[in-house]
């Protein structure tokens, strides 16, 4: 695949679909890469992660997480700022954790898309 050969405003269809789902996730909630792939019934966590890495900067990327709740390496502080301002449930890191960075509390923050019919704010 050569994403670089696409016009700047053109996205592969799968990428558009992934980003549309990311935009549906309400503030304070998250979905995993695998959740989005399952929602779309296409691809898998790696494909969703690739889309987010290449094109996710224009959507609330911090709402798409790893299934273990660990923050995206290299983007921890940015993500943490968003989580705190949105009230996303976090688990404080234990003192042995690298950098003492909290994780997303997946049990409380994970969104299954159940209230999507009400939502769609941009």
N, C-alpha and C positions, 0 to 999 in steps of 0.2 A: 504494500500500500504506500502511496506517496501523497500524504496529506498536504505536503508543501506545494504540490502542483495545482491544488484547488484555488479558485478565486478566494479572496479574503473573506467575502461574505457568504461563501458556500460551505455548508457543513454536510458531512455524510449523513444520510437519513437516520442511521442508528444513533449517531451522536446527537442529532436534534431531539430524538425521542428520549435519550438519557437526560439531556439538559432540561427538557420539559418536566420530567418527573422530579428532578432536583428542585425546580422552581415551585413545585406543589408542596414540598415539605414545609409544614408550618414552623414559625420561629419557636425555638425551644425544643424542637423535636429533631430526630435524625433517622436516616435509613442507612443500611449498610450497602456496600457495593453489590453484594449478592441479593439483597432485597430488591434493588432496582432491576437487576437482571431477571429475577423471578417475576416482578411486576410486568416487565415487558415481554416475558416468556421468550427471551432471546438472549444469547450471549451468556456471560458468566461474570463473576467478580473482577477478573483481570481485564475483560473487555470494557466494563464500566469504569474501572480505574484508569485505563488508558484514555478513554474519552474525557474523564475529569481532568487528567493531567494535561491533555492537549487543549481542551476547549472550556474547561470549567471555571475559568477566572471571571466570567460575566454572570455567573449564577451563585447562589449561596452554597459554595463548595464545602463549607465547614459542616453542613448538614448531611453530608455523605461521608460515612465513617467506616473504619474497620469494624469487624464484628466483635472484637475484644474491647472496643472503646478507646484504644490508644489513639492519641492525637497524631495527625499526619506529620512525619518527621520533616523538620525544616520549617514547618508552618505552625508549630505548637502555640507560640505566643499570639499570632494572629487569630487562630482558631479559638483559643482560650478567651480572648477579648470578645469575640462574637458570642461564645457560649454564655459568658457572664452577663453580657448586655441583654441577651434573649432569655435568660433564666433557664438554660438547659441544665437538667440534673447532672451533676458531676460527682464522682467519687474521688475524694482526696487521695493522693498517692501516699503509700507508706514510705517511711524514711529510707528504706533500702532501694526505692525506685530511682532510676536515673533522673537526675534533675528535679525530683519530687514533683513532676508534672501530673496533675489530675488526669483521670480518664472520664469519658462520658459514661454515665450510669445507664447502661444499655437497657436494663430492665425497666427503668422509668422513662427514658428518653425516646426509645424506639417507636417509630410511627409505622403503622401498617396501612396507611392510606384510607382508613375507614371513614374519615370525615371529609374526604376529598370533594364530595359533591357540593359542600358548603363553601369551600375555601377559595380557590384560585386567586389570591391577591398577588400582584406582580411586584 
